[in-house]
Amino acid sequence: MDSLSQLALGAAVGVAVMGRRTALWKSAAWGAALGTLPDLDVFVDHGDALLNMVLHRAESHALFWLTLIAPLVGAGIARLHGEWPHWRRWWLAAWLVLVTHPLLDTMTVYGTQLALPFSNHPFGVGSIFIIDPLYTLPLLFGLVLALVWQRRHGDRALRANAWGLALSTAYLVWGVAAQQHVTSLAQASLARQGLQAQALLVTPTAFNTVLWRVVATTPTHYHEGFYSLLDEGAEPTWEAFDRGPALLAAYADNATFQRLHTFAKGLVAMRAVDGRAHVSDLRMGQTLTYTFTFDIGPAAGPSLAPQPALARGGRVDVARALPWLWARLQGQVLPPPR
């Protein structure tokens, strides 16, 4: 999720765990700081654009490592504030703030390597967009009320924060339920068309959980569609696009390609651009404006010498995309901007 959401979640969890044992501003401030800590891995340069992508949300998001450092962090905070009798509570607060960060990230489609060092599987539910105001605003509203009311209305302040956490969590549950509903519709639609999909992706479009993007892959094509919960029809509107099967076959054993292919769970496509092989992660963005596209070598086939991947992601035309998003969300069946 975005940094603001993680900051708000961390602060709200800190306040909820510490309660009246310390000043609310302390638990909120430490919660906000620890809630953003795992994302500092974005400043680590691995020397390759593709590596920087797949190694984000890795060790810094692993539940094992975060659990190991939590008691040290909790003890340090307690010692700093002269609150040693509460160090175990600070430990619990630090642990919950740290682990809820990657757990929230896991609800997005990107891929979070929760199980390191035992497994590098990129977990990603994909039931919420990376920025969604309906998730973040309840957290912020409850937290602000708690901080404003803390002196005169102690119990009410804590309840306001708890309500913010409850509403944001309920929104996550709603997202999963909506995703399952759209998944069932997409599977039925593919079956009616006689399409045998190798993989099926169902994930929300930007800033909402009403309009969903669906992608189904076959060996030669991927089928992209959109479905709004306000649509009158009972299935997505699909378009078919070439996956670049010749390039996929040529690069099948290439280490750079395999790294992205594994991370994206096979949801990739390739095309030749000016004699170069470009591979796109189909999970984020949409056709022609994928967030992550990489130049990984000559279109004629992999070079014998290893080559670093170069970022080639597309840019969204916001002036066209946002009006389309709003209209399509309301159930107007319109072709996406290309």
C-alpha angles and dihedrals in degrees: 000000000000121000095253092056092048091047092050093046092049093049093047093049091048092053093045094052099042097040111167095342089097138008111292092232090059096051091043093049095047091043091053092048095047091042090063097038099091092057092062085090087084087079092062110098113207092187096249131074094225093047090050088056101046095041094053111102090025126114093355088058098043113120092215095057094041090052090052095053097042097085091050091050092046093049091048093052092047091050093046093054096039091245100124094145087065097046093114090053090049087049090054091046093049092048095049093046092049097047097042088061096066092035089058090045088054090064088066123075098244101091128252121206096219097159101057131163089029097045135005094207109145105230114205127159093183096206097127133043117243089251118036120157092199088065098042103040097064089053093050094043094050092045095049091049090049093052093046094047098039097104102042102026108032099166093039090052092055091046091052090054091046091051090052090053092046095050094047091049091048088053090056089052090050090052092054091048092049090048091053091050093052091044090057091050092048093049091050091048092051091048092053089053093047093241118153104205121205090201135004125205123193115179136149124259121240121315099351149062097219101076114053132193118216127194126185121184132208125179092269107023145025122219116214124192144158131224128185121200084228094057116120092216124074101230141048123266106246135206124185123224133182114255094201098249094184092055091043089055094045093052098036093111096037111119095219092050092045091053092058093037090057094044092049092045092239095307096129137118133193136207138172116248119181091336094311130112113239120191121195132199102230094201099076125050120357140263112323093003104061113161093224119040121150136195103224103169148304118338088230090067142290118318117239090233113070112251127201114243115249121213114245103165119159126240124235118233095229093190089062100030100056097052089047091048093052094046094044091047089058091056101266106141102224130156111254118252112266 
